[in-house]
Amino acid sequence: MELTPGQQALLDGSRGPAMAKVVRTLVMYGECFGARRMVEVTGARGHLVTSFGLSMLKPVYDLMDELVAGRERPGVQRRPTAA
């Protein structure tokens, strides 16, 4: 996957190990689907939808705890909202 210099810096740990882990996970996820690049998230703090607390998402929740502990505050939606 092609990364911008800023994305590569995050992957290299410029904002700490938790954010590097987030970017590494996004890259791996994108590669699974053949993504060539990432797209911009328009929210000021990003946005993560984890759906209704599935047990298989425990690693995501652990990573979210790391981000919060490191003062990163991604926007979070744990449950889908009604349209």
C-alpha positions as CSV (number, residue, x, y, z in Angstrom):
1,M,0.0,0.0,0.0
2,E,1.3,3.5,-0.8
3,L,1.6,5.7,2.2
4,T,1.9,9.4,2.4
5,P,5.0,10.7,4.3
6,G,2.7,11.5,7.3
7,Q,1.2,8.0,7.3
8,Q,4.6,6.5,7.0
9,A,5.8,8.6,10.0
10,L,2.9,7.3,12.1
11,L,3.7,3.7,11.1
12,D,7.3,4.4,12.1
13,G,6.1,5.5,15.6
14,S,6.2,9.3,15.4
15,R,3.1,9.5,17.7
16,G,3.9,6.5,19.8
17,P,3.5,2.7,19.7
18,A,-0.3,2.6,20.0
19,M,-0.8,4.9,17.0
20,A,1.8,2.9,15.0
21,K,-0.2,-0.2,15.8
22,V,-3.4,1.4,14.5
23,V,-1.7,2.4,11.3
24,R,-0.1,-1.1,10.9
25,T,-3.6,-2.6,11.4
26,L,-5.1,-0.3,8.8
27,V,-2.4,-1.2,6.3
28,M,-2.9,-4.9,6.9
29,Y,-6.7,-4.5,6.6
30,G,-6.3,-2.5,3.4
31,E,-3.9,-4.9,1.9
32,C,-6.4,-7.8,2.5
33,F,-8.9,-5.9,0.2
34,G,-6.3,-4.7,-2.3
35,A,-6.4,-1.1,-1.3
36,R,-3.8,1.0,-3.0
37,R,-3.9,3.9,-0.5
38,M,-5.8,5.2,2.5
39,V,-8.6,7.8,2.2
40,E,-9.0,10.9,4.4
41,V,-11.3,10.6,7.4
42,T,-13.1,13.9,7.7
43,G,-13.8,13.9,11.4
44,A,-11.4,16.0,13.5
45,R,-10.5,13.0,15.6
46,G,-11.3,10.2,13.2
47,H,-14.2,7.7,13.7
48,L,-14.3,4.1,14.6
49,V,-17.4,1.9,14.4
50,T,-17.0,-1.3,16.5
51,S,-20.6,-2.5,16.3
52,F,-22.3,-4.1,19.2
53,G,-19.4,-5.3,21.3
54,L,-18.6,-8.5,19.6
55,S,-16.2,-10.6,21.6
56,M,-13.9,-11.0,18.6
57,L,-13.3,-7.2,18.8
58,K,-11.5,-7.4,22.2
59,P,-8.2,-6.5,20.6
60,V,-9.8,-3.4,19.1
61,Y,-11.1,-2.4,22.5
62,D,-7.6,-3.0,24.1
63,L,-6.1,-0.8,21.4
64,M,-8.7,1.9,22.0
65,D,-7.7,1.8,25.7
66,E,-4.1,2.3,24.7
67,L,-5.0,5.3,22.5
68,V,-7.0,6.9,25.3
69,A,-4.2,6.3,27.8
70,G,-1.9,8.0,25.4
71,R,-4.3,11.0,25.1
72,E,-5.4,10.1,21.6
73,R,-9.2,10.5,21.4
74,P,-10.7,8.8,18.3
75,G,-14.4,9.3,17.7
76,V,-16.1,6.1,18.7
77,Q,-19.4,4.6,17.8
78,R,-19.9,1.3,19.6
79,R,-23.3,0.6,18.2
80,P,-24.8,1.2,14.8
81,T,-27.3,4.1,14.8
82,A,-30.8,3.9,13.2
83,A,-30.9,5.5,9.8
